[in-house]
Amino acid sequence: MQTRTVVDRAAVEVEGVSKHFRLRHTHSLKEALVWTVQGRARTDDFTALHPLDLAIEAGESLALLGRNGSGKSTLLKLLAGVMAPDSGQVRVRGRLAGLLEVGAGFHPDLTGRENVFLNAAILGLSRAQVEERFDDIAAFADIGRFLDTQVRFYSSGMFLRLAFAVAVHTEPDVFLVDEILAVGDEAFRAKCLDRIERLAGEGRTLVVVSHDLPLVERLCSRGVLLDRGRLVADGPVRTAVERLRAAG
């Protein structure tokens, strides 16, 4: 197995990070009583990530690879700060932006326009900065009159358009993407990929989770392969992809 040690002043540092979940099998008092009488466990403990070390240098484009349930999205959420690790530390240097779930960070009762200001503020922009970039954000999203409609009425594709437009216009130092581009239409997906490649070309750090292996080979130079919550390979993306394919 190839591994990399944590380096000084990396853009992203993961040191001894693990994550566990408790899975509940009962969802009502009646079910809990029945399972207890039957002597069945009402919960199971699940380790999504075993203690893991990883460093991502500034300007690297890294793919997190693995089968469903391997821990990829869990690790990405830990990097994003959406979840806290049960052990270890995650450090991210610079402005972080990401697309982890469609509609994440948007308030359903606010319009698209209002959510641009809200989401951009969450990502670290001042109101003056958002106002300066608003026209570019709106043009990139290209959702027309729906910009002034409550986002509760948006399709998943419209959510993606607006969320991606906001995220890339924050000029992030570290950009996280989790399978979300599968939601958009072909033309917008191509526009997103072009912008991601531009970010990478500008020296931004990119972390991608996707089952689209040709896509990650196009976007990333380094691949990290996870299997049941453990890091099993770390090296050139083509090597990691070949190992994943060989595993079936």
DAWOCOR-V593344 format. One record per helix or strand. SS is the DSSP state (h for helix, s for strand). FROM is the first residue (numbers start at 1). LEN is the number of residues. If there is no record, write none. Layout:
# DAWOCOR-V593344
ss: [SS:SS]
from: [FROM:FROM]
len: [LEN:LEN]
This chain:
# DAWOCOR-V593344
ss: [s:h:s:s:h:s:s:s:h:h:h:s:h:h:s:h:h:s:h:s:s:h]
from: [12:29:43:61:72:87:96:111:112:127:144:150:151:156:174:180:186:205:213:222:230:237]
len: [13:9:14:5:9:6:4:1:11:15:5:1:3:13:5:3:16:5:7:6:7:10]
